C-alpha cells in the first residue's frame, strides 16, 4: 500500500490508532485489510558521463575551430619530450666525466710524498709533498694535511707533540704543480716502519663542494734515539739476592724530553732496593730530559723464586709518557729483554714455622713456635764443614724460651747453630744427602704496636759448606739462605652484663622479678682490643623466649639489630681501634639495649637467664688472622649493678 502524499498528519495518526486496536483485540482475531498493489517502473540509466549542454568545449580535446583532437596526444608528447631531454643530459654528462674534461676528477690529480727511505729516530725528517694538477681547471682553496704517527714531535719545539701539519697552498693552476715542505721528528723502536699520510683538499670555481686526494709514505727508523744496556748475572739461585743495572744513554743530536723507563718484572720476582726511587709504583721511572750523549742509570735489587731450570725475563721499555696517562709510555723508543735462568742451589736450606713455609707467619704473643730447617746437598760431590745458623731478630724474642735439638743457642748474637761439633755428620755431607734440624721459641707479651705495622720478629737461616772447585781443584765456600717473619696477632675481650638501677635507660617492674609480671633490664656489651686494629667486628647473642626486645639502644651511632625469628641480637661493630679500652683517651667500644623479662610460676625460687652466650668475631687488620672472644650467659644475678641486693636474683610469687 502506497502512502498518499497529500494525507494530513491527523489522518495518518487516526489510521495508526485503528491499526493498534486491531492488533490488540481481546478475541485475537485480526480483520482482513485490503492493500494497494505495487506497480514496477523502468528507468533508463546512461553508461557514460553526459556533458551539460551549456558546458564550454575541452581545450585538450578540441581545437580552436571545434575539431576533435586525438585523445591523450598532449600527454604523450610531454612524456616523449622529457625522455629525450633526460637521454641528452645523461649523454652529455657521460661525455664530460668519461671523456677526461671533468675539472673535479681526482684521477687528474697526483699527490706524491718524496723523502728518505730511512731516518734515525729522534732526527728531523724532511718531506716534499708534490701536487700535480692535470685538470682543465684551476684548483681553488687548496689545503695540505700531513698526518704523522703517534709520538711525533715538532722540529721547532721538540717537547711538543706534532700529530699533523696543516698548510694552506691556495691555488694550483690547471696543468701546474705545487711543492710543499714538511718536517717532523719521528720516534719509535729501531727498524720499525712508520706511516705518513698526506691529504690534499681543494675546491673548484663555481662549486661549494670540497674534494680530496690521499697519498701514503713509509719510512724506516734506522736507529733508536736512545740505547739501553742491561747488566746482570745470567744465572741465579731461587731466593738468592740479585742485582740488575740498566744504563740508558742518548743517541740523538737533540734533547730528548720527558724520557720514561718502565720495567715488567717476571713472575716470582720480589723487588727490594730501587735506585733512584721510581716515580710510579716500583716499575716506572721518569728520567727527565736527556741531552745528547748523556746517560742515566737504574739499579734494581731483589730476589727471584722459582724451580730449577726456570727462566725469568725482565722487559725494559724506554719512551715518552702517554698524553692520556702519564704513568704509561705513549711512544716507545726502545725495548730490551734480559733473561735470567734459575738453578738449584748447590746446598739448599728451607725454613718453616709451625709447619708453615709462608714468608709471613702469624702467631699469638707468648705462644710457643716450632721452627724446622730442612737442608739438602744438591751437588754430585760431598760438602765438608757444613754449618746451619738461624739468627733471631727483634726485641720480642723470649731468649729464655729457646730450646734446640742437636745444636746450641749462641746468646751473644741470638743465633741458633748446628755444626760438626754438635752434629758429626755435618763434617762431610754426602752428595744428594738431606735432613732437618729443629728448635722452638716464643715471644714476649705485647703491649702496643708500631703504627701501621704488627709487632713482629724475624728469622734468617743460612747453610754453608766447602766443596772442591771443578775448575782449578781449589776449595770454595758455598752458601744458601732463607728467611721468615713472625707477625703477632692482636686479641679482643668481650664483657656482657645486665643492670637495673643504673645505665642509660630507666627500668621498671618488680625487683626481685615476680611471676607473671614484666621487669625491664639494661644489657651492656663492652669490647676491648689489643695492639692491632680489628676490622669486620660483630657480636651475636640470643634472647630466651620469655625475654622481649624493647627496641631501645644507646648510643644511636652503634648498629645493633634484633631478628624476631630466632631471637638473635646482632651488634655490627665494624672497625675497632688498636688498644681500645686501654686508657681514657682510647675508650672501649660499648653499646646498651633494653629488654623485658616475664617470669612464670615455674621460675619461682631460681635465677633465670636474660641473654644467651655472646660471641665476637673479627679480623686482625695487619696479620689477616681471625680474632674471636666470647662471654657466657647473663642471668638475673646483677653483680655489676651497685643498687642490686643479693637475693633479688630469684623469682618470687
C-alpha positions in Angstrom: 0.0 0.0 0.0 1.5 3.3 -1.0 1.0 6.2 1.3 -0.9 9.2 0.0 1.5 12.2 -0.1 -1.4 14.6 0.3 -2.7 12.8 3.5 -2.7 15.1 6.6 -0.9 14.1 9.8 -4.2 13.9 11.7 -5.4 11.3 9.3 -2.2 9.2 9.5 -2.4 9.2 13.3 -6.0 8.0 13.3 -5.2 5.2 11.0 -2.3 4.1 13.2 -4.6 4.1 16.2 -7.1 2.0 14.4 -4.3 -0.5 13.4 -3.1 -0.7 17.0 -6.6 -1.5 18.3 -7.0 -4.3 15.7 -3.6 -5.8 16.8 -4.5 -5.9 20.4 -8.1 -7.2 20.1 -9.1 -9.5 23.1 -10.6 -12.1 20.8 -7.3 -12.5 18.9 -9.0 -12.1 15.5 -7.3 -9.9 13.0 -9.7 -8.5 10.4 -8.6 -8.6 6.7 -7.2 -5.4 5.4 -7.0 -4.6 1.7 -3.6 -3.3 0.4 -2.7 -1.3 -2.7 -0.9 -3.2 -5.4 2.7 -2.0 -6.1 3.5 -1.5 -9.8 7.1 -1.8 -11.1 8.6 1.1 -13.1 11.6 1.1 -15.6 14.2 3.9 -15.6 16.9 4.4 -18.3 20.5 4.9 -16.9 23.3 6.2 -19.2 26.5 4.2 -19.3 28.7 7.3 -19.9 29.1 10.7 -18.3 27.0 13.3 -20.1 28.2 16.7 -20.8 25.9 19.6 -19.9 24.5 21.4 -22.8 25.8 24.8 -21.6 29.5 23.5 -20.7 32.4 25.0 -22.8 34.5 22.7 -25.1 37.6 21.0 -23.5 40.8 22.6 -24.9 42.7 19.3 -24.6 40.1 17.5 -26.7 39.1 20.2 -29.3 41.0 22.6 -31.4 40.1 26.3 -31.7 37.9 25.6 -34.7 35.9 23.0 -32.8 37.6 19.9 -34.4 38.1 17.0 -32.0 41.7 16.2 -31.1 43.2 12.7 -30.8 42.7 11.5 -27.2 45.9 11.8 -25.0 48.2 13.3 -27.7 49.2 16.1 -25.5 50.3 13.9 -22.6 52.2 11.5 -24.9 54.1 14.5 -26.4 55.1 15.8 -23.0 56.3 12.4 -21.9 58.4 12.0 -25.1 60.0 15.4 -24.7 61.0 14.6 -21.1 62.6 11.3 -22.1 64.6 12.8 -24.9 65.8 15.6 -22.6 67.0 13.0 -20.0 68.9 11.0 -22.6 70.6 14.1 -23.9 71.6 15.2 -20.4 72.9 11.7 -19.5 74.9 11.6 -22.7 76.4 15.0 -22.1 77.3 14.0 -18.5 79.0 10.8 -19.6 80.9 12.7 -22.2 82.2 15.2 -19.7 83.1 12.7 -16.9 84.4 9.9 -19.0 86.0 12.0 -21.7 88.5 13.5 -19.3 87.2 17.0 -19.3 85.8 16.9 -15.7 87.5 19.6 -13.6 86.8 17.8 -10.3 88.2 14.4 -11.3 90.7 13.1 -8.7 92.1 10.9 -11.5 93.6 14.1 -13.0 95.3 15.0 -9.7 98.5 13.3 -8.5 99.8 13.7 -4.9 103.2 12.2 -4.1 105.5 12.3 -1.0 109.2 12.5 -1.5 111.6 11.6 1.3 114.3 9.3 2.5 113.6 5.5 2.9 115.2 5.5 6.4 115.9 8.0 9.1 117.3 7.7 12.7 114.6 8.1 15.3 114.8 11.5 17.0 116.3 13.1 13.9 114.3 15.6 11.7 112.5 14.0 8.8 112.2 16.3 5.8 109.4 15.5 3.3 108.3 17.2 0.0 104.7 16.8 -1.0 104.0 17.4 -4.7 100.6 18.2 -6.0 100.3 17.9 -9.9 97.0 19.3 -11.3 96.3 17.7 -14.7 92.7 19.0 -14.8 91.5 21.6 -17.3 90.6 24.0 -14.5 92.4 25.6 -11.5 92.2 24.1 -8.1 90.9 26.6 -5.6 91.3 26.9 -1.7 93.9 24.0 -1.8 95.0 22.8 1.7 97.6 20.2 2.7 97.2 18.0 5.8 100.1 15.7 6.7 99.2 13.1 9.3 102.2 11.8 11.3 102.3 8.7 13.6 101.7 8.9 17.3 104.6 10.3 19.3 105.9 12.6 16.6 107.5 15.8 17.8 107.8 19.3 16.3 111.2 20.3 14.8 110.9 23.9 16.1 109.7 22.8 19.5 110.9 19.2 20.2 109.0 19.0 23.5 105.6 19.4 21.7 103.6 16.7 20.0 103.2 17.2 16.3 100.5 14.8 15.2 99.7 16.7 11.9 100.9 19.5 9.8 98.3 21.9 8.2 99.4 24.1 5.3 97.4 26.5 3.1 98.6 26.2 -0.6 95.9 28.4 -2.1 95.5 28.0 -5.9 97.1 25.3 -8.1 96.8 26.3 -11.8 95.5 23.9 -14.4 98.4 21.8 -15.6 100.5 23.3 -12.7 102.4 21.7 -9.8 102.7 22.7 -6.1 105.6 21.5 -3.9 105.4 21.9 -0.1 108.0 21.1 2.6 107.0 19.4 5.9 109.4 18.5 8.7 108.9 16.4 11.9 110.8 14.3 14.4 109.7 10.6 14.5 110.2 8.3 17.4 109.8 4.6 17.7 111.6 1.3 18.1 114.7 0.6 16.0 113.9 -0.8 12.5 110.2 -0.1 12.9 108.2 1.2 9.8 106.3 4.4 10.3 103.4 5.6 8.1 102.8 9.2 7.0 99.7 10.2 5.1 99.2 13.4 3.1 95.7 14.7 2.2 95.1 17.5 -0.4 91.8 19.2 -0.1 90.5 21.6 -2.8 87.5 23.2 -4.5 86.7 24.3 -8.0 85.3 27.6 -9.2 81.5 27.8 -9.1 81.1 24.9 -6.7 80.9 24.7 -3.0 81.9 21.1 -2.8 85.3 20.0 -1.3 87.3 17.3 -3.0 90.4 15.4 -1.6 93.2 13.1 -2.7 95.4 11.0 -0.3 99.0 9.7 -0.6 100.8 7.4 1.9 104.6 7.3 2.6 106.6 4.7 4.6 109.9 5.3 6.4 112.1 3.0 8.4 113.6 4.2 11.7 117.2 3.1 11.2 118.2 3.6 14.9 116.6 4.3 18.2 117.1 7.7 19.8 118.3 6.0 23.0 120.4 3.0 23.8 119.9 0.8 26.9 122.4 -1.7 28.3 121.3 -4.2 31.0 123.9 -5.8 33.2 123.0 -8.8 35.5 124.0 -12.3 36.3 122.8 -14.8 33.7 122.0 -17.4 36.4 120.8 -17.3 39.9 119.6 -19.5 42.7 115.9 -19.3 43.8 115.6 -17.0 46.7 119.1 -15.5 46.4 119.6 -11.7 46.1 120.2 -10.4 42.6 121.2 -7.0 41.2 120.3 -5.6 37.8 121.7 -2.4 36.4 120.2 -0.6 33.3 122.2 2.2 31.6 120.1 4.5 29.4 122.0 6.8 27.1 121.0 9.3 24.3 121.9 8.6 20.7 120.1 11.7 19.5 121.6 15.0 18.4 118.7 16.8 20.0 117.5 16.9 23.6 115.1 14.1 24.4 112.2 15.4 26.5 110.5 13.6 29.4 112.2 10.2 29.0 110.5 7.4 30.8 111.6 3.8 31.6 109.2 1.0 32.5 110.2 -2.5 33.7 108.0 -5.5 33.5 109.1 -7.9 36.3 108.8 -11.7 35.7 106.7 -13.9 37.9 108.3 -14.8 41.2 110.4 -11.6 41.4 110.3 -9.5 44.6 111.7 -6.1 44.3 114.0 -4.8 47.1 116.1 -1.6 46.9 115.4 0.5 43.8 117.8 3.4 42.8 116.7 6.1 42.0 113.2 5.8 43.6 110.6 5.1 40.9 108.0 7.7 40.1 105.1 5.2 39.9 104.9 2.0 41.9 108.1 0.0 41.7 108.2 -0.3 37.9 108.3 3.2 36.3 111.0 5.8 36.3 110.9 9.4 34.9 114.4 10.4 33.9 113.5 13.9 32.7 115.4 15.4 29.7 118.3 13.6 28.1 120.9 15.8 26.5 122.9 14.4 23.5 125.4 11.9 24.8 124.0 11.9 28.4 123.3 8.8 30.4 121.1 7.7 33.3 121.5 4.5 35.5 118.8 2.5 37.2 119.7 -0.1 39.8 117.3 -2.9 40.8 117.8 -5.3 43.7 115.6 -8.2 44.7 115.2 -11.9 44.5 113.6 -14.5 42.2 111.7 -17.5 43.4 111.3 -20.5 41.0 112.2 -24.0 40.2 115.4 -25.4 38.9 115.6 -24.8 35.1 113.0 -21.9 35.1 113.9 -18.8 33.1 112.7 -15.3 34.1 112.6 -12.4 31.7 112.9 -8.7 32.6 111.5 -6.4 29.9 112.8 -2.8 29.8 110.9 -0.1 27.7 112.1 3.4 27.1 110.0 6.2 25.7 107.9 9.2 26.4 104.7 9.4 28.6 101.3 9.0 27.0 99.1 12.1 26.8 96.1 10.1 28.2 98.0 8.5 31.2 101.3 10.0 32.4 102.1 6.7 34.1 102.2 4.8 30.9 104.6 5.0 27.9 102.9 6.5 24.9 105.7 6.4 22.4 108.3 3.6 22.7 111.9 4.4 21.7 113.4 1.1 22.5 112.5 -2.2 24.2 115.0 -4.8 25.5 114.8 -8.0 27.5 117.1 -9.6 30.0 116.7 -13.4 30.7 118.0 -14.9 34.0 118.0 -18.7 34.5 117.2 -20.2 37.9 119.3 -23.0 39.1 119.0 -25.3 42.0 121.3 -24.1 44.8 124.4 -26.2 45.5 123.3 -26.6 49.0 119.8 -25.6 50.0 118.0 -24.6 53.2 114.3 -24.1 53.8 112.7 -22.7 57.0 109.2 -23.4 58.2 107.3 -22.3 61.3 104.7 -24.5 62.9 104.6 -26.3 59.6 104.0 -23.1 57.6 106.5 -22.3 54.9 105.0 -18.9 54.0 107.2 -15.8 54.1 105.0 -14.3 56.9 103.7 -16.5 59.7 101.0 -15.2 62.2 101.2 -16.3 65.8 99.7 -15.3 69.2 102.0 -13.5 71.6 103.8 -15.7 74.2 102.8 -18.8 72.3 105.4 -21.5 71.6 106.6 -21.6 67.9 108.3 -24.6 66.4 111.0 -23.9 63.7 112.2 -26.6 61.3 115.2 -26.1 59.0 115.4 -28.5 56.0 118.7 -28.8 54.2 120.0 -30.7 51.1 123.2 -31.2 49.3 122.3 -30.9 45.6 125.8 -31.4 44.3 127.2 -34.6 42.8 130.1 -34.2 45.2 130.5 -34.1 49.0 130.3 -30.9 51.1 132.6 -30.6 54.1 132.3 -28.5 57.3 128.6 -27.8 56.8 127.0 -25.3 59.2 123.5 -24.1 59.7 122.8 -20.8 61.5 119.4 -19.2 62.3 119.5 -15.7 63.6 116.5 -14.4 65.7 115.8 -10.7 65.1 113.7 -8.5 67.3 113.2 -7.3 70.9 110.2 -9.5 71.4 112.2 -12.8 71.4 111.9 -14.5 74.8 115.6 -15.7 75.0 114.8 -17.9 78.0 112.3 -19.9 76.0 114.7 -21.2 73.2 115.1 -24.9 73.1 117.5 -26.5 70.5 117.7 -30.1 69.4 121.2 -31.3 68.3 122.6 -27.7 68.3 123.1 -24.8 70.7 121.9 -21.2 71.2 124.6 -18.5 70.9 123.0 -15.9 73.1 125.6 -13.2 72.3 124.0 -12.6 68.9 120.7 -14.5 69.3 121.7 -17.3 66.8 120.9 -21.0 66.9 123.8 -23.0 65.5 124.3 -26.6 64.2 127.8 -27.6 63.1 130.1 -30.7 63.1 130.7 -30.2 66.9 127.0 -30.9 67.7 126.2 -33.0 64.6 129.1 -35.1 63.4 127.5 -35.8 60.0 128.0 -32.1 59.1 131.7 -32.8 58.8 131.1 -34.4 55.4 127.7 -34.2 53.7 127.5 -36.9 51.1 126.3 -36.0 47.6 122.5 -35.9 47.5 122.1 -36.1 51.3 119.4 -34.1 53.1 117.9 -33.7 56.6 116.1 -31.4 59.1 117.1 -29.7 62.3 114.7 -28.1 64.7 114.3 -25.7 67.6 111.4 -23.8 69.4 111.0 -20.4 70.9 108.2 -18.0 72.0 107.7 -14.2 72.1 107.2 -11.9 75.0 103.8 -10.4 75.8 103.0 -7.3 73.7 101.5 -4.1 75.0 101.4 -1.9 71.8 102.4 -2.0 68.1 104.1 0.4 65.8 101.6 2.5 63.9 100.7 0.8 60.6 102.6 -2.4 61.4 102.0 -5.5 63.6 104.7 -6.4 66.2 107.0 -9.0 64.6 110.2 -10.9 64.9 112.5 -12.2 62.1 114.4 -15.4 61.4 117.3 -15.6 58.9 118.6 -19.1 58.2 121.8 -19.8 56.3 123.6 -23.0 55.4 127.3 -23.0 54.4 130.0 -25.5 53.5 133.0 -26.2 51.4 133.5 -28.1 48.1 136.4 -28.7 45.7 136.0 -26.4 42.7 135.5 -28.0 39.4 138.0 -25.6 37.9 141.4 -25.5 39.5 140.8 -28.0 42.2 140.7 -25.3 44.8 138.3 -25.2 47.8 135.4 -22.8 47.6 132.6 -21.8 50.1 129.0 -22.3 49.0 126.0 -20.9 50.9 122.3 -20.7 50.7 119.8 -18.7 52.8 116.1 -18.4 53.7 114.2 -16.1 55.9 110.8 -15.8 57.7 108.8 -13.2 59.6 106.5 -13.8 62.5 103.7 -11.3 62.9 101.9 -11.3 66.2 98.1 -11.3 66.4 96.1 -8.9 68.5 93.5 -10.2 71.0 90.0 -8.9 71.9 87.9 -9.1 75.1 84.1 -9.1 75.3 82.2 -8.2 78.6 78.5 -8.8 78.7 76.4 -7.6 81.8 72.9 -6.6 82.9 71.9 -3.8 85.3 68.6 -2.4 86.7 69.3 0.7 88.7 72.0 2.3 86.5 72.6 2.7 82.8 71.2 4.9 80.0 67.6 3.7 80.4 65.0 3.8 83.2 64.0 0.2 84.1 60.6 -0.7 85.5 58.9 -3.7 87.1 59.2 -5.5 90.4 62.7 -6.3 91.8 63.2 -9.1 92.6 61.3 -10.3 89.5 57.8 -11.5 90.2 55.9 -14.3 88.4 53.5 -13.1 85.7 54.9 -9.5 85.9 57.3 -7.8 83.5 60.6 -6.4 84.7 62.9 -4.5 82.3 66.7 -4.7 82.4 69.5 -2.9 80.6 72.1 -5.1 78.9 75.6 -3.6 78.3 78.2 -5.1 75.9 81.8 -3.8 76.1 84.7 -4.6 73.7 88.4 -4.0 74.3 91.2 -4.6 71.8 95.0 -5.3 71.8 97.8 -3.8 69.7 96.5 -4.2 66.2 93.3 -2.7 64.6 90.4 -5.1 64.0 88.1 -5.0 61.0 84.7 -6.5 60.4 83.9 -7.0 64.1 80.5 -8.5 65.1 78.8 -9.6 68.3 75.9 -12.0 68.3 73.7 -13.4 71.1 70.2 -15.0 71.5 67.4 -13.9 73.8 65.3 -16.6 75.6 61.6 -17.0 74.6 60.3 -15.3 77.8 62.6 -12.2 77.1 61.3 -9.4 74.9 63.4 -7.0 72.8 62.2 -3.4 73.6 64.0 -1.7 70.6 65.7 0.9 72.7 69.5 1.2 72.2 72.4 3.6 73.1 74.4 5.2 71.6 72.5 5.8 68.4 75.7 5.7 66.4 76.1 1.9 67.0 74.5 -0.5 64.6 72.5 -3.1 66.7 69.5 -5.0 65.4 67.1 -7.8 66.5 65.7 -10.6 64.5 62.4 -11.8 65.9 62.8 -15.2 64.1 65.3 -16.9 66.3 65.5 -14.1 68.8 69.0 -13.0 67.7 70.6 -9.7 68.7 73.4 -8.6 66.4 75.9 -5.8 67.0 77.7 -4.8 63.8 80.8 -3.3 65.4 82.9 -2.8 62.2 86.4 -1.4 62.9 87.9 -1.4 66.3 90.9 0.8 67.0 94.2 -0.6 68.3 94.5 -0.5 72.2 90.7 0.3 72.5 89.9 0.3 76.2 93.5 0.7 77.3 93.0 4.3 78.5 90.6 7.1 78.9 91.8 8.6 75.6 91.0 5.3 73.8 87.8 4.0 75.5 86.3 0.6 74.8 83.6 0.1 72.3 80.3 -0.1 74.1 76.5 -0.5 73.3 73.4 -0.8 75.5 69.9 -2.2 74.8 66.8 -2.7 76.9 64.9 -6.0 77.4 61.8 -7.1 79.3 61.6 -10.4 81.3 58.3 -12.1 82.1 58.8 -14.9 84.6 56.3 -17.8 85.2 55.4 -19.7 88.3 57.8 -22.5 87.3 60.7 -19.9 87.7 59.9 -19.1 91.3 62.8 -19.5 93.6 65.6 -19.6 91.0 67.7 -17.2 89.0 66.9 -17.0 85.3 68.8 -16.3 82.0 68.3 -12.9 80.4 70.7 -13.1 77.5 72.4 -16.2 76.0 76.1 -16.5 75.3 77.6 -13.6 73.3 80.3 -14.3 70.7 82.6 -11.8 69.0 84.4 -12.3 65.7 86.7 -10.0 63.6 89.9 -9.9 61.6 93.3 -8.6 62.6 93.9 -5.7 60.1 97.7 -6.4 60.0 98.1 -10.2 60.1 94.7 -11.1 58.5 94.1 -13.7 61.2 90.7 -14.3 62.8 90.1 -12.7 66.2 87.4 -14.0 68.5 86.1 -13.7 72.0 83.0 -14.8 73.9 81.1 -14.1 77.1 78.8 -16.6 79.0 75.1 -16.2 79.6 73.7 -13.2 81.6 71.2 -14.0 84.3 69.2 -12.2 87.0 72.2 -12.0 89.3 73.2 -8.4 88.6 76.7 -8.4 90.2 77.8 -5.2 88.3 74.7 -3.1 89.5 75.6 -1.0 92.6 72.0 -0.9 93.7 71.5 -4.7 93.5 70.9 -6.7 96.7 71.7 -10.4 96.9 68.6 -12.4 96.9 66.9 -10.2 94.3 68.1 -12.6 91.6 65.4 -15.2 92.5 61.9 -15.0 91.1 59.1 -14.6 93.7 55.4 -15.1 93.6 
